[in-house]
Amino acid sequence: MVHMLKAATAPVCVCDFTAAFELSQPTVSHHLSKLRRAGLISSFKKGIWTFHSLADPLPEPARAVVELIP
């Protein structure tokens, strides 16, 4: 998920994660919720969908790890 968010040029819809990982929406939302509570991503709702992006600013230790992702 973090890899997808790093590569994205726009916020990513939860529906894109369910398709990419072949997981149910509740499972994907659970994991995204954990990332949001950790301060790694930000989210907003548009209609029935929620869109996600890397937090800005990203905490420095997390930024260092994300920079290692190709």
C-alpha positions as CSV (number, residue, x, y, z in Angstrom):
1,M,0.0,0.0,0.0
2,V,2.8,2.4,0.9
3,H,4.5,1.5,-2.4
4,M,1.3,2.4,-4.3
5,L,0.9,5.7,-2.4
6,K,4.5,6.7,-3.1
7,A,4.1,6.1,-6.8
8,A,0.7,7.8,-7.1
9,T,0.4,11.2,-8.6
10,A,-3.1,11.7,-7.0
11,P,-4.8,10.3,-4.0
12,V,-5.6,6.6,-4.3
13,C,-9.2,5.3,-3.9
14,V,-9.8,2.4,-1.5
15,C,-11.3,0.6,-4.5
16,D,-7.9,0.6,-6.2
17,F,-6.3,-1.1,-3.3
18,T,-9.0,-3.8,-3.2
19,A,-8.4,-4.5,-6.9
20,A,-4.6,-4.5,-6.6
21,F,-4.5,-6.9,-3.6
22,E,-7.6,-8.9,-4.2
23,L,-8.7,-8.2,-0.7
24,S,-12.1,-7.2,0.6
25,Q,-12.9,-3.6,1.3
26,P,-13.2,-4.0,5.1
27,T,-9.7,-5.7,5.2
28,V,-8.1,-2.9,3.1
29,S,-9.9,-0.2,5.2
30,H,-8.6,-1.9,8.4
31,H,-5.0,-1.7,7.2
32,L,-5.4,1.9,5.9
33,S,-6.9,2.9,9.3
34,K,-3.7,1.5,11.0
35,L,-1.5,3.6,8.7
36,R,-3.7,6.7,9.3
37,R,-3.5,6.3,13.1
38,A,0.3,5.9,12.8
39,G,0.4,9.3,11.0
40,L,1.7,7.8,7.7
41,I,-1.2,8.6,5.5
42,S,-4.0,11.2,5.2
43,S,-7.5,10.4,3.9
44,F,-10.6,12.2,2.7
45,K,-14.1,11.0,1.6
46,K,-15.6,11.9,-1.7
47,G,-19.1,10.5,-2.1
48,I,-19.0,6.8,-1.0
49,W,-15.2,6.4,-1.6
50,T,-12.3,7.3,0.6
51,F,-9.0,8.5,-1.0
52,H,-5.6,8.2,0.6
53,S,-2.2,9.7,0.1
54,L,1.1,9.8,2.1
55,A,1.0,12.2,5.0
56,D,2.4,15.6,4.3
57,P,4.6,16.2,6.2
58,L,5.6,12.5,6.6
59,P,7.4,11.9,10.0
60,E,11.2,11.9,9.3
61,P,11.8,8.2,10.3
62,A,9.0,7.1,8.0
63,R,10.2,9.4,5.2
64,A,13.6,7.7,5.4
65,V,12.0,4.3,5.1
66,V,9.7,5.4,2.2
67,E,12.7,6.7,0.3
68,L,14.1,3.2,0.3
69,I,11.1,1.9,-1.7
70,P,12.0,1.8,-5.4
